[in-house]
Amino acid sequence: MHLQLRTPVYQQPLQVFMGFTRDLFLRLAPPFPTMRLLRFDGCTPGDRVEIELLVGPARFRWTSLITEAGQLPDGSMYFIDEGQELPRPLRYWRHRHLIENDSVKSGSVIVDDITYRTSSRLLDLLIYPLMWAQFAYRKPIYRRTFARL
């Protein structure tokens, strides 16, 4: 299943890329499920992010590896995290964080480009609204964080 959300912000791609810190990661966490950050290395290849999701008494581990990062010829920046250990029902996770150069508006567009899979296409479709909501939650946080300097 593919999900993509776009959020225009006022800072340039490099500034936005540098703003993807541990602090921002914690602020981006939605209120449910509760998340506990176990490890955050950063956003460069080889870095790991490990979290524990708390749903009532149940605990689910999620570990992602940053597999790629870089700058595109137009000045856009990106990094990709891929799921290594995923909570059920997820079986595959790839999140491309693209920070597009928006020279017309002197800023950037943050693109959350997510591909995920579960054990069935039907389940993929059923959890799509939840996935969309989890990432739509980020939009006002991105706008506040990357407002005009």
Residue frames as a rotation matrix with the C-alpha (Angstrom) as fourth column:
MET 1
0.592 0.806 0.000 0.00
0.806 -0.592 0.000 0.00
0.000 0.000 -1.000 0.00
HIS 2
-0.508 -0.757 0.410 1.27
0.772 -0.612 -0.172 3.46
0.381 0.229 0.896 -0.82
LEU 3
0.645 0.616 -0.451 0.62
0.755 -0.605 0.253 6.64
-0.118 -0.504 -0.856 1.14
GLN 4
-0.461 -0.802 0.381 1.96
0.820 -0.549 -0.162 10.11
0.339 0.237 0.910 0.42
LEU 5
0.689 0.596 -0.414 1.44
0.703 -0.687 0.182 13.37
-0.176 -0.416 -0.892 2.31
ARG 6
-0.201 -0.708 0.677 2.91
0.774 -0.538 -0.334 16.75
0.601 0.457 0.656 1.33
THR 7
0.627 0.347 -0.698 3.50
0.736 -0.558 0.384 19.66
-0.256 -0.754 -0.605 3.72
PRO 8
0.321 -0.512 0.797 4.82
0.430 -0.671 -0.604 23.04
0.844 0.536 0.005 2.49
VAL 9
0.562 -0.245 -0.790 7.18
0.746 -0.263 0.612 24.78
-0.358 -0.933 0.035 4.94
TYR 10
0.999 -0.037 -0.034 9.17
-0.047 -0.945 -0.324 28.01
-0.020 0.325 -0.945 4.85
GLN 11
0.340 -0.939 0.048 12.76
-0.525 -0.147 0.839 26.82
-0.781 -0.310 -0.543 5.37
GLN 12
0.177 -0.410 -0.895 15.19
-0.963 0.117 -0.244 25.56
0.204 0.904 -0.375 2.75
PRO 13
0.728 0.209 -0.653 15.77
-0.248 0.968 0.034 21.81
0.639 0.137 0.757 2.24
LEU 14
-0.226 -0.889 -0.399 19.14
0.208 0.356 -0.911 21.67
0.952 -0.289 0.105 4.01
GLN 15
-0.667 0.042 0.744 17.77
-0.655 -0.508 -0.559 23.52
0.354 -0.860 0.367 7.07
VAL 16
0.421 0.896 0.141 14.78
-0.886 0.373 0.276 21.17
0.195 -0.241 0.951 7.18
PHE 17
0.488 -0.314 -0.814 16.97
-0.008 0.931 -0.364 18.10
0.873 0.184 0.452 6.78
MET 18
-0.608 -0.794 0.024 19.18
0.030 -0.053 -0.998 19.25
0.794 -0.606 0.056 9.66
GLY 19
-0.414 0.537 0.735 16.02
-0.876 -0.455 -0.161 19.73
0.247 -0.710 0.659 11.75
PHE 20
0.565 0.574 -0.593 15.15
-0.401 0.819 0.411 16.03
0.721 0.006 0.693 11.68
THR 21
-0.540 -0.766 0.348 16.50
-0.593 0.052 -0.804 15.47
0.598 -0.640 -0.482 15.18
ARG 22
-0.779 0.210 -0.591 15.64
0.507 0.766 -0.395 13.32
0.370 -0.607 -0.703 18.16
ASP 23
-0.785 0.477 -0.395 13.59
0.037 -0.600 -0.799 16.21
-0.618 -0.642 0.453 19.56
LEU 24
-0.447 0.640 -0.625 11.52
-0.893 -0.355 0.276 16.51
-0.045 0.682 0.730 16.36
PHE 25
-0.643 0.179 -0.744 11.03
-0.132 0.932 0.338 12.74
0.754 0.316 -0.576 16.22
LEU 26
-0.823 0.321 -0.470 9.54
0.561 0.323 -0.762 12.84
-0.093 -0.890 -0.445 19.73
ARG 27
-0.622 0.608 -0.494 7.26
-0.347 -0.779 -0.522 15.77
-0.702 -0.153 0.695 18.87
LEU 28
-0.539 0.386 -0.748 5.99
-0.795 0.061 0.604 13.96
0.279 0.920 0.274 15.75
ALA 29
-0.949 0.173 -0.264 4.75
0.230 0.951 -0.206 10.98
0.216 -0.256 -0.942 17.79
PRO 30
-0.229 0.942 0.246 0.95
-0.302 -0.309 0.902 10.90
0.925 0.132 0.355 17.78
PRO 31
-0.223 0.177 0.959 -0.91
-0.968 -0.159 -0.196 10.54
0.118 -0.971 0.206 21.10
PHE 32
0.343 0.334 0.878 -1.95
-0.462 0.874 -0.152 6.97
-0.818 -0.354 0.454 20.29
PRO 33
0.754 0.013 -0.657 -0.39
0.501 0.635 0.588 4.55
0.425 -0.772 0.473 20.47
THR 34
0.861 -0.506 0.058 1.97
-0.393 -0.587 0.708 5.80
-0.324 -0.632 -0.704 23.14
MET 35
0.716 -0.682 -0.148 5.57
0.195 0.398 -0.896 5.61
0.670 0.613 0.418 21.99
ARG 36
0.795 -0.606 -0.031 8.75
-0.089 -0.167 0.982 5.16
-0.601 -0.777 -0.187 23.99
LEU 37
0.736 -0.608 -0.299 11.97
-0.479 -0.155 -0.864 6.04
0.479 0.779 -0.405 22.18
LEU 38
0.886 -0.450 0.110 14.68
0.260 0.679 0.686 3.48
-0.383 -0.580 0.719 22.85
ARG 39
-0.194 -0.977 0.091 17.29
0.593 -0.043 0.804 4.61
-0.781 0.210 0.588 20.31
PHE 40
0.933 0.349 0.085 17.71
0.275 -0.543 -0.794 7.45
-0.230 0.764 -0.603 17.82
ASP 41
0.050 -0.993 0.106 21.04
0.808 0.103 0.580 7.60
-0.587 0.057 0.807 15.99
GLY 42
-0.422 -0.166 -0.891 20.10
-0.279 -0.912 0.302 10.17
-0.863 0.376 0.338 13.35
CYS 43
0.652 0.757 -0.047 19.14
-0.161 0.078 -0.984 10.27
-0.741 0.649 0.173 9.68
THR 44
0.078 -0.681 -0.728 22.22
-0.994 -0.114 0.000 9.08
-0.083 0.723 -0.686 7.83
PRO 45
0.485 0.161 -0.859 22.84
-0.477 0.872 -0.106 5.61
0.733 0.462 0.500 6.34
GLY 46
-0.383 -0.574 -0.724 23.49
0.237 0.696 -0.678 3.01
0.893 -0.431 -0.130 9.01
ASP 47
-0.808 0.162 0.566 21.64
-0.564 -0.491 -0.664 4.95
0.171 -0.856 0.488 11.73
ARG 48
-0.612 0.618 -0.494 18.96
0.549 0.781 0.296 3.10
0.569 -0.090 -0.818 13.67
VAL 49
-0.513 0.580 0.632 15.73
-0.773 -0.632 -0.048 4.19
0.372 -0.514 0.773 15.29
GLU 50
-0.677 0.292 -0.675 14.13
0.400 0.917 -0.004 1.88
0.618 -0.273 -0.737 17.84
ILE 51
-0.510 0.593 0.623 10.81
-0.778 -0.627 -0.040 2.49
0.367 -0.505 0.782 19.51
GLU 52
-0.898 0.401 -0.182 8.38
0.440 0.827 -0.351 0.61
0.009 -0.395 -0.919 21.67
LEU 53
-0.497 0.825 0.269 4.66
-0.430 -0.503 0.750 1.12
0.754 0.257 0.605 21.05
LEU 54
-0.980 0.197 -0.011 2.45
0.087 0.381 -0.921 0.80
-0.177 -0.903 -0.390 24.13
VAL 55
-0.386 0.918 -0.093 -1.15
-0.492 -0.120 0.862 -0.25
0.780 0.379 0.498 23.61
GLY 56
0.781 0.568 0.259 -2.62
-0.486 0.293 0.824 -0.85
0.392 -0.769 0.505 27.05
PRO 57
0.604 -0.574 0.553 -0.49
-0.387 0.396 0.833 -3.60
-0.697 -0.717 0.017 28.62
ALA 58
0.724 -0.315 0.613 0.83
0.628 0.669 -0.398 -4.77
-0.285 0.673 0.682 25.22
ARG 59
0.304 -0.734 -0.607 4.23
-0.392 -0.677 0.622 -3.63
-0.868 0.049 -0.494 23.99
PHE 60
0.828 -0.021 0.560 5.38
0.497 0.487 -0.718 -3.76
-0.257 0.873 0.414 20.37
ARG 61
-0.013 -0.935 -0.354 8.91
0.225 -0.347 0.910 -3.14
-0.974 -0.068 0.215 19.15
TRP 62
0.936 0.181 0.303 9.67
0.338 -0.212 -0.917 -1.22
-0.101 0.960 -0.260 15.93
THR 63
0.075 -0.963 -0.258 13.20
0.210 -0.237 0.949 -0.89
-0.975 -0.125 0.184 14.61
SER 64
0.968 0.177 0.177 14.08
0.213 -0.214 -0.953 1.00
-0.131 0.961 -0.245 11.45
LEU 65
-0.021 -0.999 0.049 17.37
0.697 0.021 0.717 1.36
-0.717 0.049 0.696 9.65
ILE 66
0.582 0.077 -0.810 18.31
-0.410 -0.832 -0.374 4.44
-0.702 0.549 -0.453 7.64
THR 67
0.379 -0.367 0.849 19.34
0.610 0.789 0.069 2.90
-0.696 0.492 0.524 4.32
GLU 68
-0.151 -0.401 0.903 19.86
0.929 -0.370 -0.010 5.98
0.338 0.838 0.428 2.14
ALA 69
0.544 0.302 -0.783 20.25
0.493 -0.870 0.007 9.74
-0.679 -0.390 -0.622 2.44
GLY 70
-0.459 -0.790 0.406 21.43
0.829 -0.218 0.514 12.45
-0.318 0.573 0.756 0.13
GLN 71
-0.112 0.326 -0.939 20.87
-0.162 -0.938 -0.307 15.53
-0.980 0.118 0.158 -1.96
LEU 72
0.353 0.334 0.874 19.29
0.797 0.382 -0.468 15.60
-0.490 0.862 -0.131 -5.41
PRO 73
-0.486 -0.642 0.593 20.56
0.867 -0.443 0.230 17.84
0.114 0.626 0.772 -8.26
ASP 74
0.060 0.585 0.809 17.75
0.377 -0.763 0.525 20.39
0.924 0.274 -0.266 -7.66
GLY 75
-0.604 -0.382 0.700 18.79
-0.450 -0.562 -0.694 20.84
0.658 -0.734 0.168 -4.00
SER 76
0.556 0.820 0.136 16.10
-0.644 0.322 0.694 18.56
0.525 -0.474 0.707 -2.56
MET 77
-0.615 -0.705 0.354 17.22
-0.762 0.414 -0.498 16.36
0.205 -0.576 -0.792 0.33
TYR 78
0.492 0.800 -0.342 16.03
-0.624 0.599 0.502 12.91
0.606 -0.033 0.794 1.39
PHE 79
-0.725 -0.614 0.313 16.53
-0.688 0.629 -0.361 9.98
0.025 -0.477 -0.879 3.69
ILE 80
0.137 0.726 -0.674 14.90
-0.577 0.612 0.541 6.55
0.805 0.315 0.503 3.74
ASP 81
-0.524 -0.236 0.818 14.08
-0.807 0.443 -0.389 4.39
-0.271 -0.865 -0.423 6.73
GLU 82
-0.094 0.429 -0.899 13.21
-0.543 0.734 0.407 0.73
0.834 0.527 0.163 6.28
GLY 83
0.551 0.440 0.709 11.59
-0.833 0.247 0.495 -1.46
0.043 -0.863 0.503 8.89
GLN 84
-0.505 -0.753 -0.422 13.78
-0.618 0.657 -0.432 -4.19
0.603 0.043 -0.797 10.35
GLU 85
-0.846 0.375 -0.379 11.59
0.529 0.675 -0.514 -5.31
0.063 -0.636 -0.769 13.24
LEU 86
-0.702 0.651 0.288 7.93
-0.395 -0.693 0.603 -4.39
0.592 0.310 0.744 12.83
PRO 87
-0.679 0.568 0.465 4.85
-0.412 0.230 -0.882 -4.65
-0.608 -0.790 0.078 15.03
ARG 88
-0.727 0.537 0.428 2.09
0.678 0.660 0.324 -6.91
-0.109 0.525 -0.844 13.81
PRO 89
0.635 0.299 0.712 0.30
0.235 0.803 -0.547 -6.70
-0.736 0.515 0.440 11.43
LEU 90
0.671 -0.398 -0.625 3.05
-0.710 -0.588 -0.388 -4.93
-0.213 0.704 -0.677 9.45
ARG 91
0.708 -0.479 0.518 5.39
0.470 0.868 0.160 -7.08
-0.526 0.131 0.840 7.35
TYR 92
-0.172 -0.735 0.656 7.09
0.970 -0.243 -0.018 -4.40
0.172 0.633 0.755 5.22
TRP 93
0.764 0.335 -0.552 7.85
0.457 -0.884 0.096 -0.71
-0.456 -0.326 -0.828 5.82
ARG 94
-0.363 -0.832 0.419 9.69
0.932 -0.326 0.160 1.85
0.004 0.449 0.894 3.70
HIS 95
0.711 0.548 -0.440 9.43
0.588 -0.807 -0.055 5.56
-0.385 -0.220 -0.896 4.47
ARG 96
-0.271 -0.735 0.622 11.09
0.914 -0.399 -0.074 8.02
0.302 0.548 0.780 2.12
HIS 97
0.436 0.257 -0.862 11.39
0.573 -0.818 0.046 11.45
-0.694 -0.514 -0.504 3.72
LEU 98
-0.185 -0.438 0.880 11.79
0.952 -0.301 0.050 13.85
0.243 0.847 0.473 0.80
ILE 99
0.184 0.163 -0.969 12.36
0.464 -0.884 -0.061 17.55
-0.867 -0.438 -0.238 1.34
GLU 100
0.212 -0.002 0.977 11.68
0.976 -0.049 -0.211 19.10
0.049 0.999 -0.009 -2.06
ASN 101
-0.790 -0.474 -0.388 13.14
0.442 -0.880 0.174 22.44
-0.424 -0.034 0.905 -3.01
ASP 102
0.309 0.903 0.299 10.30
0.942 -0.248 -0.225 24.92
-0.129 0.351 -0.927 -3.59
SER 103
-0.686 -0.725 -0.053 12.12
0.704 -0.681 0.198 27.90
-0.180 0.098 0.979 -5.08
VAL 104
-0.295 0.661 0.690 8.84
0.439 -0.547 0.712 29.57
0.849 0.513 -0.129 -6.10
LYS 105
0.751 0.643 0.153 7.82
0.111 -0.350 0.930 30.02
0.651 -0.681 -0.334 -2.46
SER 106
-0.043 -0.886 0.461 11.38
-0.590 -0.349 -0.728 30.21
0.806 -0.304 -0.508 -1.05
GLY 107
0.098 0.083 0.992 10.93
-0.938 0.339 0.065 27.13
-0.331 -0.937 0.112 1.05
SER 108
-0.910 -0.379 -0.168 10.44
-0.407 0.891 0.198 23.37
0.074 0.249 -0.966 0.88
VAL 109
0.331 0.939 -0.095 7.78
-0.860 0.341 0.379 20.72
0.388 -0.044 0.920 0.71
ILE 110
-0.637 -0.451 0.626 8.16
-0.690 0.696 -0.200 17.82
-0.345 -0.559 -0.754 3.14
VAL 111
0.162 0.642 -0.749 6.94
-0.826 0.504 0.253 14.64
0.540 0.578 0.612 1.49
ASP 112
-0.346 -0.136 0.928 6.20
-0.665 0.733 -0.141 11.61
-0.661 -0.666 -0.344 3.63
ASP 113
0.130 0.279 -0.951 6.24
-0.913 0.409 -0.005 8.81
0.387 0.869 0.308 1.03
ILE 114
-0.365 -0.167 0.916 5.35
-0.763 0.617 -0.191 5.53
-0.534 -0.769 -0.352 2.72
THR 115
-0.001 0.355 -0.935 5.00
-0.665 0.698 0.266 2.00
0.746 0.622 0.236 1.40
TYR 116
-0.533 -0.118 0.838 3.76
-0.776 0.462 -0.429 -0.68
-0.337 -0.879 -0.338 3.77
ARG 117
-0.172 0.499 -0.850 2.39
-0.516 0.689 0.509 -4.20
0.839 0.526 0.139 3.61
THR 118
-0.066 0.228 0.971 0.63
-0.902 0.403 -0.156 -6.57
-0.427 -0.886 0.179 5.94
SER 119
-0.689 -0.184 0.701 -0.32
-0.051 0.977 0.207 -10.20
-0.723 0.107 -0.682 5.38
SER 120
-0.213 0.670 0.711 -3.22
0.913 0.396 -0.100 -9.28
-0.348 0.628 -0.696 3.08
ARG 121
-0.782 -0.004 0.623 -4.35
0.403 -0.766 0.500 -6.58
0.476 0.642 0.601 0.69
LEU 122
0.278 0.958 0.065 -7.64
0.458 -0.192 0.868 -6.30
0.845 -0.211 -0.492 2.59
LEU 123
0.500 -0.168 -0.850 -5.82
0.842 -0.136 0.522 -5.59
-0.203 -0.976 0.074 5.84
ASP 124
-0.665 -0.732 0.148 -3.60
0.741 -0.622 0.253 -3.06
-0.093 0.278 0.956 4.02
LEU 125
-0.450 0.591 0.669 -6.77
0.270 -0.625 0.733 -1.22
0.851 0.510 0.122 2.98
LEU 126
0.532 0.732 -0.426 -8.38
0.600 0.029 0.799 -1.46
0.597 -0.681 -0.423 6.41
ILE 127
0.294 -0.470 -0.832 -5.43
0.848 -0.274 0.454 0.16
-0.442 -0.839 0.318 8.22
TYR 128
-0.312 -0.413 0.856 -4.91
0.828 -0.560 0.032 2.84
0.466 0.719 0.517 5.54
PRO 129
0.528 0.537 0.658 -7.08
0.191 -0.830 0.525 5.45
0.827 -0.152 -0.541 7.36
LEU 130
0.911 -0.255 -0.325 -5.09
0.334 -0.009 0.943 4.87
-0.243 -0.967 0.077 10.56
MET 131
-0.041 -0.974 0.223 -1.79
0.953 0.029 0.302 5.25
-0.300 0.225 0.927 8.70
TRP 132
-0.059 0.083 0.995 -3.02
0.629 -0.771 0.102 8.39
0.775 0.632 -0.006 6.97
ALA 133
0.852 0.470 0.232 -4.11
0.113 -0.597 0.794 9.90
0.512 -0.650 -0.562 10.31
GLN 134
0.625 -0.683 -0.378 -0.77
0.657 0.200 0.727 9.08
-0.421 -0.703 0.574 11.97
PHE 135
-0.394 -0.850 0.350 1.10
0.904 -0.290 0.313 11.05
-0.164 0.440 0.883 9.31
ALA 136
0.142 0.514 0.846 -1.45
0.506 -0.772 0.384 13.85
0.851 0.374 -0.370 8.85
TYR 137
0.841 0.127 -0.526 -0.86
0.540 -0.237 0.807 14.52
-0.022 -0.963 -0.268 12.56
ARG 138
-0.034 -0.984 -0.172 2.66
0.900 -0.105 0.423 15.64
-0.435 -0.140 0.890 11.61
LYS 139
0.066 0.045 0.997 1.62
0.850 -0.526 -0.033 18.44
0.523 0.849 -0.073 9.26
PRO 140
0.859 0.252 0.446 1.03
0.049 -0.907 0.418 21.25
0.510 -0.337 -0.792 11.83
ILE 141
0.731 -0.668 -0.137 4.16
0.269 0.098 0.958 20.19
-0.627 -0.738 0.251 13.73
TYR 142
-0.066 -0.733 0.677 6.22
0.984 0.065 0.166 20.47
-0.166 0.677 0.717 10.55
ARG 143
0.355 0.266 0.896 4.72
0.580 -0.815 0.012 23.90
0.733 0.515 -0.443 9.82
ARG 144
0.996 0.015 0.086 5.50
-0.060 -0.594 0.802 25.20
0.063 -0.804 -0.591 13.33
THR 145
0.523 -0.850 0.055 8.98
0.470 0.342 0.814 23.70
-0.711 -0.400 0.579 13.42
PHE 146
-0.431 -0.719 0.545 10.01
0.833 -0.085 0.547 24.96
-0.347 0.690 0.636 9.99
ALA 147
0.744 0.661 -0.091 8.30
0.616 -0.733 -0.290 28.34
-0.258 0.159 -0.953 10.06
ARG 148
0.661 -0.492 0.567 10.11
0.134 -0.666 -0.734 31.45
0.739 0.561 -0.374 8.87
LEU 149
-0.047 -0.778 -0.627 13.41
0.942 0.174 -0.287 32.14
0.332 -0.604 0.725 10.61
